[in-house]
Amino acid sequence: MALEDARMTRNIQREVSRRYIDATRLDVRVIHGVCYFRGSISALRTHPEVNLEHESEIIRKIIHQHSGIKSVVWDVRMNN
């Protein structure tokens, strides 16, 4: 199970990196099919117009669509 969790963690980190947010202070972990997000996100300097709330919703929807993900724990602050 640990190998599968590690694979899913990498896939989810890849998905987050595709969004127009600064997620350098965001910790992403998958443990037994539960995806944990902890930390903070902010808009990229090159895209200050990004709506962080909207991006958060998109990320959660994408993650829920991954097979093997049972639930998402979202403990993330949004810094404007």
mmCIF file of the N, C-alpha and C atoms, coordinates in Angstrom:
data_MODEL
# 
_entry.id   MODEL 
# 
loop_
_atom_site.group_PDB 
_atom_site.id 
_atom_site.type_symbol 
_atom_site.label_atom_id 
_atom_site.label_alt_id 
_atom_site.label_comp_id 
_atom_site.label_asym_id 
_atom_site.label_entity_id 
_atom_site.label_seq_id 
_atom_site.pdbx_PDB_ins_code 
_atom_site.Cartn_x 
_atom_site.Cartn_y 
_atom_site.Cartn_z 
_atom_site.occupancy 
_atom_site.B_iso_or_equiv 
_atom_site.pdbx_formal_charge 
_atom_site.auth_seq_id 
_atom_site.auth_comp_id 
_atom_site.auth_asym_id 
_atom_site.auth_atom_id 
_atom_site.pdbx_PDB_model_num 
ATOM 1   N N  . MET A 1 1  ? 0.819   -1.199 0.000   1.00 0.00 ? 1  MET A N  1 
ATOM 2   C CA . MET A 1 1  ? 0.000   0.000  0.000   1.00 0.00 ? 1  MET A CA 1 
ATOM 3   C C  . MET A 1 1  ? 0.859   1.257  0.000   1.00 0.00 ? 1  MET A C  1 
ATOM 4   N N  . ALA A 1 2  ? 2.005   1.235  0.636   1.00 0.00 ? 2  ALA A N  1 
ATOM 5   C CA . ALA A 1 2  ? 2.852   2.418  0.714   1.00 0.00 ? 2  ALA A CA 1 
ATOM 6   C C  . ALA A 1 2  ? 3.336   2.846  -0.673  1.00 0.00 ? 2  ALA A C  1 
ATOM 7   N N  . LEU A 1 3  ? 3.642   1.882  -1.531  1.00 0.00 ? 3  LEU A N  1 
ATOM 8   C CA . LEU A 1 3  ? 4.080   2.220  -2.888  1.00 0.00 ? 3  LEU A CA 1 
ATOM 9   C C  . LEU A 1 3  ? 2.952   2.875  -3.677  1.00 0.00 ? 3  LEU A C  1 
ATOM 10  N N  . GLU A 1 4  ? 1.747   2.368  -3.519  1.00 0.00 ? 4  GLU A N  1 
ATOM 11  C CA . GLU A 1 4  ? 0.592   2.949  -4.206  1.00 0.00 ? 4  GLU A CA 1 
ATOM 12  C C  . GLU A 1 4  ? 0.320   4.365  -3.688  1.00 0.00 ? 4  GLU A C  1 
ATOM 13  N N  . ASP A 1 5  ? 0.431   4.562  -2.378  1.00 0.00 ? 5  ASP A N  1 
ATOM 14  C CA . ASP A 1 5  ? 0.245   5.906  -1.802  1.00 0.00 ? 5  ASP A CA 1 
ATOM 15  C C  . ASP A 1 5  ? 1.285   6.869  -2.358  1.00 0.00 ? 5  ASP A C  1 
ATOM 16  N N  . ALA A 1 6  ? 2.528   6.432  -2.463  1.00 0.00 ? 6  ALA A N  1 
ATOM 17  C CA . ALA A 1 6  ? 3.602   7.284  -2.985  1.00 0.00 ? 6  ALA A CA 1 
ATOM 18  C C  . ALA A 1 6  ? 3.344   7.634  -4.448  1.00 0.00 ? 6  ALA A C  1 
ATOM 19  N N  . ARG A 1 7  ? 2.879   6.664  -5.229  1.00 0.00 ? 7  ARG A N  1 
ATOM 20  C CA . ARG A 1 7  ? 2.574   6.915  -6.638  1.00 0.00 ? 7  ARG A CA 1 
ATOM 21  C C  . ARG A 1 7  ? 1.435   7.929  -6.768  1.00 0.00 ? 7  ARG A C  1 
ATOM 22  N N  . MET A 1 8  ? 0.389   7.756  -5.974  1.00 0.00 ? 8  MET A N  1 
ATOM 23  C CA . MET A 1 8  ? -0.735  8.688  -6.022  1.00 0.00 ? 8  MET A CA 1 
ATOM 24  C C  . MET A 1 8  ? -0.315  10.079 -5.551  1.00 0.00 ? 8  MET A C  1 
ATOM 25  N N  . THR A 1 9  ? 0.536   10.154 -4.545  1.00 0.00 ? 9  THR A N  1 
ATOM 26  C CA . THR A 1 9  ? 1.029   11.451 -4.066  1.00 0.00 ? 9  THR A CA 1 
ATOM 27  C C  . THR A 1 9  ? 1.749   12.185 -5.186  1.00 0.00 ? 9  THR A C  1 
ATOM 28  N N  . ARG A 1 10 ? 2.626   11.487 -5.907  1.00 0.00 ? 10 ARG A N  1 
ATOM 29  C CA . ARG A 1 10 ? 3.343   12.123 -7.019  1.00 0.00 ? 10 ARG A CA 1 
ATOM 30  C C  . ARG A 1 10 ? 2.382   12.588 -8.108  1.00 0.00 ? 10 ARG A C  1 
ATOM 31  N N  . ASN A 1 11 ? 1.387   11.765 -8.425  1.00 0.00 ? 11 ASN A N  1 
ATOM 32  C CA . ASN A 1 11 ? 0.409   12.149 -9.452  1.00 0.00 ? 11 ASN A CA 1 
ATOM 33  C C  . ASN A 1 11 ? -0.371  13.394 -9.044  1.00 0.00 ? 11 ASN A C  1 
ATOM 34  N N  . ILE A 1 12 ? -0.745  13.463 -7.787  1.00 0.00 ? 12 ILE A N  1 
ATOM 35  C CA . ILE A 1 12 ? -1.516  14.619 -7.317  1.00 0.00 ? 12 ILE A CA 1 
ATOM 36  C C  . ILE A 1 12 ? -0.638  15.864 -7.264  1.00 0.00 ? 12 ILE A C  1 
ATOM 37  N N  . GLN A 1 13 ? 0.602   15.724 -6.847  1.00 0.00 ? 13 GLN A N  1 
ATOM 38  C CA . GLN A 1 13 ? 1.514   16.865 -6.859  1.00 0.00 ? 13 GLN A CA 1 
ATOM 39  C C  . GLN A 1 13 ? 1.691   17.388 -8.286  1.00 0.00 ? 13 GLN A C  1 
ATOM 40  N N  . ARG A 1 14 ? 1.741   16.493 -9.240  1.00 0.00 ? 14 ARG A N  1 
ATOM 41  C CA . ARG A 1 14 ? 1.847   16.881 -10.646 1.00 0.00 ? 14 ARG A CA 1 
ATOM 42  C C  . ARG A 1 14 ? 0.609   17.666 -11.082 1.00 0.00 ? 14 ARG A C  1 
ATOM 43  N N  . GLU A 1 15 ? -0.575  17.209 -10.664 1.00 0.00 ? 15 GLU A N  1 
ATOM 44  C CA . GLU A 1 15 ? -1.822  17.916 -10.995 1.00 0.00 ? 15 GLU A CA 1 
ATOM 45  C C  . GLU A 1 15 ? -1.817  19.327 -10.406 1.00 0.00 ? 15 GLU A C  1 
ATOM 46  N N  . VAL A 1 16 ? -1.399  19.458 -9.165  1.00 0.00 ? 16 VAL A N  1 
ATOM 47  C CA . VAL A 1 16 ? -1.372  20.768 -8.499  1.00 0.00 ? 16 VAL A CA 1 
ATOM 48  C C  . VAL A 1 16 ? -0.387  21.700 -9.211  1.00 0.00 ? 16 VAL A C  1 
ATOM 49  N N  . SER A 1 17 ? 0.738   21.160 -9.654  1.00 0.00 ? 17 SER A N  1 
ATOM 50  C CA . SER A 1 17 ? 1.747   22.001 -10.307 1.00 0.00 ? 17 SER A CA 1 
ATOM 51  C C  . SER A 1 17 ? 1.271   22.545 -11.646 1.00 0.00 ? 17 SER A C  1 
ATOM 52  N N  . ARG A 1 18 ? 0.229   21.977 -12.211 1.00 0.00 ? 18 ARG A N  1 
ATOM 53  C CA . ARG A 1 18 ? -0.318  22.458 -13.491 1.00 0.00 ? 18 ARG A CA 1 
ATOM 54  C C  . ARG A 1 18 ? -1.221  23.686 -13.326 1.00 0.00 ? 18 ARG A C  1 
ATOM 55  N N  . ARG A 1 19 ? -1.605  23.987 -12.112 1.00 0.00 ? 19 ARG A N  1 
ATOM 56  C CA . ARG A 1 19 ? -2.490  25.120 -11.843 1.00 0.00 ? 19 ARG A CA 1 
ATOM 57  C C  . ARG A 1 19 ? -1.657  26.395 -11.716 1.00 0.00 ? 19 ARG A C  1 
ATOM 58  N N  . TYR A 1 20 ? -2.300  27.553 -11.869 1.00 0.00 ? 20 TYR A N  1 
ATOM 59  C CA . TYR A 1 20 ? -1.607  28.837 -11.772 1.00 0.00 ? 20 TYR A CA 1 
ATOM 60  C C  . TYR A 1 20 ? -1.558  29.338 -10.332 1.00 0.00 ? 20 TYR A C  1 
ATOM 61  N N  . ILE A 1 21 ? -0.995  28.509 -9.458  1.00 0.00 ? 21 ILE A N  1 
ATOM 62  C CA . ILE A 1 21 ? -0.854  28.885 -8.049  1.00 0.00 ? 21 ILE A CA 1 
ATOM 63  C C  . ILE A 1 21 ? 0.565   28.588 -7.591  1.00 0.00 ? 21 ILE A C  1 
ATOM 64  N N  . ASP A 1 22 ? 0.976   29.282 -6.553  1.00 0.00 ? 22 ASP A N  1 
ATOM 65  C CA . ASP A 1 22 ? 2.254   28.998 -5.902  1.00 0.00 ? 22 ASP A CA 1 
ATOM 66  C C  . ASP A 1 22 ? 1.957   28.013 -4.780  1.00 0.00 ? 22 ASP A C  1 
ATOM 67  N N  . ALA A 1 23 ? 2.363   26.768 -4.968  1.00 0.00 ? 23 ALA A N  1 
ATOM 68  C CA . ALA A 1 23 ? 2.096   25.717 -3.986  1.00 0.00 ? 23 ALA A CA 1 
ATOM 69  C C  . ALA A 1 23 ? 3.370   25.258 -3.290  1.00 0.00 ? 23 ALA A C  1 
ATOM 70  N N  . THR A 1 24 ? 4.384   26.129 -3.232  1.00 0.00 ? 24 THR A N  1 
ATOM 71  C CA . THR A 1 24 ? 5.649   25.735 -2.616  1.00 0.00 ? 24 THR A CA 1 
ATOM 72  C C  . THR A 1 24 ? 5.507   25.509 -1.113  1.00 0.00 ? 24 THR A C  1 
ATOM 73  N N  . ARG A 1 25 ? 4.481   26.067 -0.503  1.00 0.00 ? 25 ARG A N  1 
ATOM 74  C CA . ARG A 1 25 ? 4.248   25.874 0.942   1.00 0.00 ? 25 ARG A CA 1 
ATOM 75  C C  . ARG A 1 25 ? 3.072   24.938 1.206   1.00 0.00 ? 25 ARG A C  1 
ATOM 76  N N  . LEU A 1 26 ? 2.807   24.087 0.228   1.00 0.00 ? 26 LEU A N  1 
ATOM 77  C CA . LEU A 1 26 ? 1.702   23.137 0.340   1.00 0.00 ? 26 LEU A CA 1 
ATOM 78  C C  . LEU A 1 26 ? 2.258   21.725 0.434   1.00 0.00 ? 26 LEU A C  1 
ATOM 79  N N  . ASP A 1 27 ? 1.854   21.011 1.458   1.00 0.00 ? 27 ASP A N  1 
ATOM 80  C CA . ASP A 1 27 ? 2.262   19.618 1.638   1.00 0.00 ? 27 ASP A CA 1 
ATOM 81  C C  . ASP A 1 27 ? 1.117   18.730 1.170   1.00 0.00 ? 27 ASP A C  1 
ATOM 82  N N  . VAL A 1 28 ? 1.416   17.802 0.279   1.00 0.00 ? 28 VAL A N  1 
ATOM 83  C CA . VAL A 1 28 ? 0.423   16.875 -0.256  1.00 0.00 ? 28 VAL A CA 1 
ATOM 84  C C  . VAL A 1 28 ? 0.866   15.463 0.085   1.00 0.00 ? 28 VAL A C  1 
ATOM 85  N N  . ARG A 1 29 ? -0.037  14.694 0.684   1.00 0.00 ? 29 ARG A N  1 
ATOM 86  C CA . ARG A 1 29 ? 0.252   13.296 1.034   1.00 0.00 ? 29 ARG A CA 1 
ATOM 87  C C  . ARG A 1 29 ? -0.994  12.464 0.800   1.00 0.00 ? 29 ARG A C  1 
ATOM 88  N N  . VAL A 1 30 ? -0.780  11.249 0.325   1.00 0.00 ? 30 VAL A N  1 
ATOM 89  C CA . VAL A 1 30 ? -1.864  10.274 0.229   1.00 0.00 ? 30 VAL A CA 1 
ATOM 90  C C  . VAL A 1 30 ? -1.515  9.142  1.183   1.00 0.00 ? 30 VAL A C  1 
ATOM 91  N N  . ILE A 1 31 ? -2.444  8.854  2.088   1.00 0.00 ? 31 ILE A N  1 
ATOM 92  C CA . ILE A 1 31 ? -2.259  7.775  3.062   1.00 0.00 ? 31 ILE A CA 1 
ATOM 93  C C  . ILE A 1 31 ? -3.518  6.925  3.056   1.00 0.00 ? 31 ILE A C  1 
ATOM 94  N N  . HIS A 1 32 ? -3.358  5.686  2.612   1.00 0.00 ? 32 HIS A N  1 
ATOM 95  C CA . HIS A 1 32 ? -4.475  4.732  2.533   1.00 0.00 ? 32 HIS A CA 1 
ATOM 96  C C  . HIS A 1 32 ? -5.665  5.298  1.757   1.00 0.00 ? 32 HIS A C  1 
ATOM 97  N N  . GLY A 1 33 ? -5.375  5.984  0.664   1.00 0.00 ? 33 GLY A N  1 
ATOM 98  C CA . GLY A 1 33 ? -6.436  6.496  -0.194  1.00 0.00 ? 33 GLY A CA 1 
ATOM 99  C C  . GLY A 1 33 ? -7.018  7.830  0.218   1.00 0.00 ? 33 GLY A C  1 
ATOM 100 N N  . VAL A 1 34 ? -6.551  8.398  1.320   1.00 0.00 ? 34 VAL A N  1 
ATOM 101 C CA . VAL A 1 34 ? -7.015  9.721  1.757   1.00 0.00 ? 34 VAL A CA 1 
ATOM 102 C C  . VAL A 1 34 ? -5.937  10.733 1.381   1.00 0.00 ? 34 VAL A C  1 
ATOM 103 N N  . CYS A 1 35 ? -6.334  11.764 0.643   1.00 0.00 ? 35 CYS A N  1 
ATOM 104 C CA . CYS A 1 35 ? -5.396  12.789 0.194   1.00 0.00 ? 35 CYS A CA 1 
ATOM 105 C C  . CYS A 1 35 ? -5.437  13.968 1.172   1.00 0.00 ? 35 CYS A C  1 
ATOM 106 N N  . TYR A 1 36 ? -4.304  14.264 1.769   1.00 0.00 ? 36 TYR A N  1 
ATOM 107 C CA . TYR A 1 36 ? -4.183  15.350 2.745   1.00 0.00 ? 36 TYR A CA 1 
ATOM 108 C C  . TYR A 1 36 ? -3.456  16.534 2.104   1.00 0.00 ? 36 TYR A C  1 
ATOM 109 N N  . PHE A 1 37 ? -4.079  17.711 2.179   1.00 0.00 ? 37 PHE A N  1 
ATOM 110 C CA . PHE A 1 37 ? -3.458  18.960 1.743   1.00 0.00 ? 37 PHE A CA 1 
ATOM 111 C C  . PHE A 1 37 ? -3.303  19.826 2.984   1.00 0.00 ? 37 PHE A C  1 
ATOM 112 N N  . ARG A 1 38 ? -2.081  20.260 3.252   1.00 0.00 ? 38 ARG A N  1 
ATOM 113 C CA . ARG A 1 38 ? -1.834  21.130 4.407   1.00 0.00 ? 38 ARG A CA 1 
ATOM 114 C C  . ARG A 1 38 ? -0.844  22.215 4.012   1.00 0.00 ? 38 ARG A C  1 
ATOM 115 N N  . GLY A 1 39 ? -1.086  23.423 4.486   1.00 0.00 ? 39 GLY A N  1 
ATOM 116 C CA . GLY A 1 39 ? -0.176  24.519 4.200   1.00 0.00 ? 39 GLY A CA 1 
ATOM 117 C C  . GLY A 1 39 ? -0.902  25.713 3.644   1.00 0.00 ? 39 GLY A C  1 
ATOM 118 N N  . SER A 1 40 ? -0.264  26.371 2.666   1.00 0.00 ? 40 SER A N  1 
ATOM 119 C CA . SER A 1 40 ? -0.872  27.570 2.086   1.00 0.00 ? 40 SER A CA 1 
ATOM 120 C C  . SER A 1 40 ? -0.566  27.635 0.593   1.00 0.00 ? 40 SER A C  1 
ATOM 121 N N  . ILE A 1 41 ? -1.440  28.344 -0.103  1.00 0.00 ? 41 ILE A N  1 
ATOM 122 C CA . ILE A 1 41 ? -1.244  28.612 -1.523  1.00 0.00 ? 41 ILE A CA 1 
ATOM 123 C C  . ILE A 1 41 ? -1.408  30.107 -1.757  1.00 0.00 ? 41 ILE A C  1 
ATOM 124 N N  . SER A 1 42 ? -0.826  30.576 -2.837  1.00 0.00 ? 42 SER A N  1 
ATOM 125 C CA . SER A 1 42 ? -0.987  31.974 -3.220  1.00 0.00 ? 42 SER A CA 1 
ATOM 126 C C  . SER A 1 42 ? -0.951  32.057 -4.741  1.00 0.00 ? 42 SER A C  1 
ATOM 127 N N  . ALA A 1 43 ? -1.331  33.202 -5.264  1.00 0.00 ? 43 ALA A N  1 
ATOM 128 C CA . ALA A 1 43 ? -1.293  33.408 -6.710  1.00 0.00 ? 43 ALA A CA 1 
ATOM 129 C C  . ALA A 1 43 ? 0.152   33.592 -7.151  1.00 0.00 ? 43 ALA A C  1 
ATOM 130 N N  . LEU A 1 44 ? 0.443   33.123 -8.335  1.00 0.00 ? 44 LEU A N  1 
ATOM 131 C CA . LEU A 1 44 ? 1.771   33.354 -8.898  1.00 0.00 ? 44 LEU A CA 1 
ATOM 132 C C  . LEU A 1 44 ? 1.940   34.833 -9.207  1.00 0.00 ? 44 LEU A C  1 
ATOM 133 N N  . ARG A 1 45 ? 3.148   35.327 -9.096  1.00 0.00 ? 45 ARG A N  1 
ATOM 134 C CA . ARG A 1 45 ? 3.394   36.741 -9.421  1.00 0.00 ? 45 ARG A CA 1 
ATOM 135 C C  . ARG A 1 45 ? 3.040   37.043 -10.872 1.00 0.00 ? 45 ARG A C  1 
ATOM 136 N N  . THR A 1 46 ? 3.197   36.055 -11.740 1.00 0.00 ? 46 THR A N  1 
ATOM 137 C CA . THR A 1 46 ? 2.899   36.257 -13.159 1.00 0.00 ? 46 THR A CA 1 
ATOM 138 C C  . THR A 1 46 ? 1.408   36.174 -13.452 1.00 0.00 ? 46 THR A C  1 
ATOM 139 N N  . HIS A 1 47 ? 0.621   35.684 -12.484 1.00 0.00 ? 47 HIS A N  1 
ATOM 140 C CA . HIS A 1 47 ? -0.832  35.570 -12.656 1.00 0.00 ? 47 HIS A CA 1 
ATOM 141 C C  . HIS A 1 47 ? -1.551  36.064 -11.394 1.00 0.00 ? 47 HIS A C  1 
ATOM 142 N N  . PRO A 1 48 ? -1.423  37.353 -11.079 1.00 0.00 ? 48 PRO A N  1 
ATOM 143 C CA . PRO A 1 48 ? -2.029  37.864 -9.842  1.00 0.00 ? 48 PRO A CA 1 
ATOM 144 C C  . PRO A 1 48 ? -3.554  37.860 -9.860  1.00 0.00 ? 48 PRO A C  1 
ATOM 145 N N  . GLU A 1 49 ? -4.150  37.711 -11.040 1.00 0.00 ? 49 GLU A N  1 
ATOM 146 C CA . GLU A 1 49 ? -5.605  37.746 -11.166 1.00 0.00 ? 49 GLU A CA 1 
ATOM 147 C C  . GLU A 1 49 ? -6.268  36.418 -10.812 1.00 0.00 ? 49 GLU A C  1 
ATOM 148 N N  . VAL A 1 50 ? -5.503  35.405 -10.532 1.00 0.00 ? 50 VAL A N  1 
ATOM 149 C CA . VAL A 1 50 ? -6.052  34.074 -10.253 1.00 0.00 ? 50 VAL A CA 1 
ATOM 150 C C  . VAL A 1 50 ? -6.917  34.098 -8.998  1.00 0.00 ? 50 VAL A C  1 
ATOM 151 N N  . ASN A 1 51 ? -8.092  33.507 -9.107  1.00 0.00 ? 51 ASN A N  1 
ATOM 152 C CA . ASN A 1 51 ? -9.011  33.378 -7.982  1.00 0.00 ? 51 ASN A CA 1 
ATOM 153 C C  . ASN A 1 51 ? -8.647  32.096 -7.228  1.00 0.00 ? 51 ASN A C  1 
ATOM 154 N N  . LEU A 1 52 ? -8.056  32.223 -6.062  1.00 0.00 ? 52 LEU A N  1 
ATOM 155 C CA . LEU A 1 52 ? -7.571  31.066 -5.309  1.00 0.00 ? 52 LEU A CA 1 
ATOM 156 C C  . LEU A 1 52 ? -8.695  30.144 -4.859  1.00 0.00 ? 52 LEU A C  1 
ATOM 157 N N  . GLU A 1 53 ? -9.834  30.709 -4.539  1.00 0.00 ? 53 GLU A N  1 
ATOM 158 C CA . GLU A 1 53 ? -10.978 29.888 -4.136  1.00 0.00 ? 53 GLU A CA 1 
ATOM 159 C C  . GLU A 1 53 ? -11.422 28.990 -5.292  1.00 0.00 ? 53 GLU A C  1 
ATOM 160 N N  . HIS A 1 54 ? -11.488 29.575 -6.467  1.00 0.00 ? 54 HIS A N  1 
ATOM 161 C CA . HIS A 1 54 ? -11.874 28.819 -7.662  1.00 0.00 ? 54 HIS A CA 1 
ATOM 162 C C  . HIS A 1 54 ? -10.840 27.733 -7.979  1.00 0.00 ? 54 HIS A C  1 
ATOM 163 N N  . GLU A 1 55 ? -9.563  28.078 -7.898  1.00 0.00 ? 55 GLU A N  1 
ATOM 164 C CA . GLU A 1 55 ? -8.498  27.096 -8.144  1.00 0.00 ? 55 GLU A CA 1 
ATOM 165 C C  . GLU A 1 55 ? -8.565  25.951 -7.129  1.00 0.00 ? 55 GLU A C  1 
ATOM 166 N N  . SER A 1 56 ? -8.882  26.280 -5.884  1.00 0.00 ? 56 SER A N  1 
ATOM 167 C CA . SER A 1 56 ? -9.006  25.249 -4.851  1.00 0.00 ? 56 SER A CA 1 
ATOM 168 C C  . SER A 1 56 ? -10.123 24.273 -5.191  1.00 0.00 ? 56 SER A C  1 
ATOM 169 N N  . GLU A 1 57 ? -11.238 24.802 -5.654  1.00 0.00 ? 57 GLU A N  1 
ATOM 170 C CA . GLU A 1 57 ? -12.366 23.953 -6.048  1.00 0.00 ? 57 GLU A CA 1 
ATOM 171 C C  . GLU A 1 57 ? -11.986 23.035 -7.202  1.00 0.00 ? 57 GLU A C  1 
ATOM 172 N N  . ILE A 1 58 ? -11.299 23.584 -8.188  1.00 0.00 ? 58 ILE A N  1 
ATOM 173 C CA . ILE A 1 58 ? -10.880 22.787 -9.341  1.00 0.00 ? 58 ILE A CA 1 
ATOM 174 C C  . ILE A 1 58 ? -9.940  21.673 -8.901  1.00 0.00 ? 58 ILE A C  1 
ATOM 175 N N  . ILE A 1 59 ? -8.984  21.992 -8.050  1.00 0.00 ? 59 ILE A N  1 
ATOM 176 C CA . ILE A 1 59 ? -8.038  20.979 -7.570  1.00 0.00 ? 59 ILE A CA 1 
ATOM 177 C C  . ILE A 1 59 ? -8.773  19.864 -6.844  1.00 0.00 ? 59 ILE A C  1 
ATOM 178 N N  . ARG A 1 60 ? -9.691  20.220 -5.964  1.00 0.00 ? 60 ARG A N  1 
ATOM 179 C CA . ARG A 1 60 ? -10.434 19.184 -5.216  1.00 0.00 ? 60 ARG A CA 1 
ATOM 180 C C  . ARG A 1 60 ? -11.253 18.300 -6.151  1.00 0.00 ? 60 ARG A C  1 
ATOM 181 N N  . LYS A 1 61 ? -11.877 18.891 -7.162  1.00 0.00 ? 61 LYS A N  1 
ATOM 182 C CA . LYS A 1 61 ? -12.661 18.100 -8.115  1.00 0.00 ? 61 LYS A CA 1 
ATOM 183 C C  . LYS A 1 61 ? -11.764 17.142 -8.895  1.00 0.00 ? 61 LYS A C  1 
ATOM 184 N N  . ILE A 1 62 ? -10.619 17.635 -9.336  1.00 0.00 ? 62 ILE A N  1 
ATOM 185 C CA . ILE A 1 62 ? -9.682  16.783 -10.081 1.00 0.00 ? 62 ILE A CA 1 
ATOM 186 C C  . ILE A 1 62 ? -9.215  15.623 -9.209  1.00 0.00 ? 62 ILE A C  1 
ATOM 187 N N  . ILE A 1 63 ? -8.905  15.899 -7.961  1.00 0.00 ? 63 ILE A N  1 
ATOM 188 C CA . ILE A 1 63 ? -8.395  14.869 -7.057  1.00 0.00 ? 63 ILE A CA 1 
ATOM 189 C C  . ILE A 1 63 ? -9.458  13.811 -6.794  1.00 0.00 ? 63 ILE A C  1 
ATOM 190 N N  . HIS A 1 64 ? -10.696 14.221 -6.609  1.00 0.00 ? 64 HIS A N  1 
ATOM 191 C CA . HIS A 1 64 ? -11.777 13.265 -6.365  1.00 0.00 ? 64 HIS A CA 1 
ATOM 192 C C  . HIS A 1 64 ? -11.970 12.321 -7.550  1.00 0.00 ? 64 HIS A C  1 
ATOM 193 N N  . GLN A 1 65 ? -11.571 12.737 -8.734  1.00 0.00 ? 65 GLN A N  1 
ATOM 194 C CA . GLN A 1 65 ? -11.730 11.911 -9.924  1.00 0.00 ? 65 GLN A CA 1 
ATOM 195 C C  . GLN A 1 65 ? -10.650 10.845 -10.057 1.00 0.00 ? 65 GLN A C  1 
ATOM 196 N N  . HIS A 1 66 ? -9.570  10.954 -9.301  1.00 0.00 ? 66 HIS A N  1 
ATOM 197 C CA . HIS A 1 66 ? -8.497  9.951  -9.350  1.00 0.00 ? 66 HIS A CA 1 
ATOM 198 C C  . HIS A 1 66 ? -8.991  8.648  -8.741  1.00 0.00 ? 66 HIS A C  1 
ATOM 199 N N  . SER A 1 67 ? -8.758  7.563  -9.445  1.00 0.00 ? 67 SER A N  1 
ATOM 200 C CA . SER A 1 67 ? -9.141  6.270  -8.873  1.00 0.00 ? 67 SER A CA 1 
ATOM 201 C C  . SER A 1 67 ? -8.224  5.978  -7.689  1.00 0.00 ? 67 SER A C  1 
ATOM 202 N N  . GLY A 1 68 ? -8.785  5.432  -6.660  1.00 0.00 ? 68 GLY A N  1 
ATOM 203 C CA . GLY A 1 68 ? -8.011  5.123  -5.456  1.00 0.00 ? 68 GLY A CA 1 
ATOM 204 C C  . GLY A 1 68 ? -8.108  6.187  -4.381  1.00 0.00 ? 68 GLY A C  1 
ATOM 205 N N  . ILE A 1 69 ? -8.590  7.371  -4.718  1.00 0.00 ? 69 ILE A N  1 
ATOM 206 C CA . ILE A 1 69 ? -8.748  8.429  -3.718  1.00 0.00 ? 69 ILE A CA 1 
ATOM 207 C C  . ILE A 1 69 ? -10.142 8.305  -3.112  1.00 0.00 ? 69 ILE A C  1 
ATOM 208 N N  . LYS A 1 70 ? -10.177 8.059  -1.810  1.00 0.00 ? 70 LYS A N  1 
ATOM 209 C CA . LYS A 1 70 ? -11.450 7.876  -1.109  1.00 0.00 ? 70 LYS A CA 1 
ATOM 210 C C  . LYS A 1 70 ? -12.010 9.201  -0.605  1.00 0.00 ? 70 LYS A C  1 
ATOM 211 N N  . SER A 1 71 ? -11.123 10.064 -0.114  1.00 0.00 ? 71 SER A N  1 
ATOM 212 C CA . SER A 1 71 ? -11.560 11.368 0.376   1.00 0.00 ? 71 SER A CA 1 
ATOM 213 C C  . SER A 1 71 ? -10.394 12.347 0.368   1.00 0.00 ? 71 SER A C  1 
ATOM 214 N N  . VAL A 1 72 ? -10.731 13.624 0.552   1.00 0.00 ? 72 VAL A N  1 
ATOM 215 C CA . VAL A 1 72 ? -9.742  14.694 0.539   1.00 0.00 ? 72 VAL A CA 1 
ATOM 216 C C  . VAL A 1 72 ? -9.883  15.498 1.826   1.00 0.00 ? 72 VAL A C  1 
ATOM 217 N N  . VAL A 1 73 ? -8.765  15.714 2.499   1.00 0.00 ? 73 VAL A N  1 
ATOM 218 C CA . VAL A 1 73 ? -8.724  16.576 3.684   1.00 0.00 ? 73 VAL A CA 1 
ATOM 219 C C  . VAL A 1 73 ? -8.015  17.857 3.254   1.00 0.00 ? 73 VAL A C  1 
ATOM 220 N N  . TRP A 1 74 ? -8.723  18.970 3.299   1.00 0.00 ? 74 TRP A N  1 
ATOM 221 C CA . TRP A 1 74 ? -8.230  20.252 2.784   1.00 0.00 ? 74 TRP A CA 1 
ATOM 222 C C  . TRP A 1 74 ? -8.018  21.215 3.942   1.00 0.00 ? 74 TRP A C  1 
ATOM 223 N N  . ASP A 1 75 ? -6.781  21.362 4.370   1.00 0.00 ? 75 ASP A N  1 
ATOM 224 C CA . ASP A 1 75 ? -6.401  22.283 5.446   1.00 0.00 ? 75 ASP A CA 1 
ATOM 225 C C  . ASP A 1 75 ? -5.416  23.298 4.854   1.00 0.00 ? 75 ASP A C  1 
ATOM 226 N N  . VAL A 1 76 ? -5.955  24.184 4.027   1.00 0.00 ? 76 VAL A N  1 
ATOM 227 C CA . VAL A 1 76 ? -5.105  25.090 3.248   1.00 0.00 ? 76 VAL A CA 1 
ATOM 228 C C  . VAL A 1 76 ? -5.542  26.525 3.442   1.00 0.00 ? 76 VAL A C  1 
ATOM 229 N N  . ARG A 1 77 ? -4.572  27.385 3.715   1.00 0.00 ? 77 ARG A N  1 
ATOM 230 C CA . ARG A 1 77 ? -4.811  28.827 3.796   1.00 0.00 ? 77 ARG A CA 1 
ATOM 231 C C  . ARG A 1 77 ? -4.542  29.433 2.428   1.00 0.00 ? 77 ARG A C  1 
ATOM 232 N N  . MET A 1 78 ? -5.297  30.448 2.089   1.00 0.00 ? 78 MET A N  1 
ATOM 233 C CA . MET A 1 78 ? -5.095  31.137 0.821   1.00 0.00 ? 78 MET A CA 1 
ATOM 234 C C  . MET A 1 78 ? -4.556  32.520 1.090   1.00 0.00 ? 78 MET A C  1 
ATOM 235 N N  . ASN A 1 79 ? -3.334  32.767 0.602   1.00 0.00 ? 79 ASN A N  1 
ATOM 236 C CA . ASN A 1 79 ? -2.679  34.059 0.788   1.00 0.00 ? 79 ASN A CA 1 
ATOM 237 C C  . ASN A 1 79 ? -2.837  34.878 -0.486  1.00 0.00 ? 79 ASN A C  1 
ATOM 238 N N  . ASN A 1 80 ? -3.412  36.041 -0.357  1.00 0.00 ? 80 ASN A N  1 
ATOM 239 C CA . ASN A 1 80 ? -3.597  36.898 -1.534  1.00 0.00 ? 80 ASN A CA 1 
ATOM 240 C C  . ASN A 1 80 ? -2.447  37.817 -1.741  1.00 0.00 ? 80 ASN A C  1 
# 
